[in-house]
């Protein structure tokens, strides 16, 4: 199926966005649920994308706080 990898990437991108939003809102229960789902799908490259997405979601100086 030629479109499957692209569709999977779109789904992962949506999942990263949802995780980022849950982090912004401080919704721990949702964060845990979404991270569990992400862990089922993620590759090492995806973990770096998640880190970068979360870094851009935090205000300057907020790294390491949580």
Secondary structure, DSSP 8 states (H G I E B T S, - for coil): -TTHHHHHHHHHHHHHHHHHHHHHHT-HHHHHHHHHHHHHH--HHHHHHHHHHHHHHS-TT-TT--
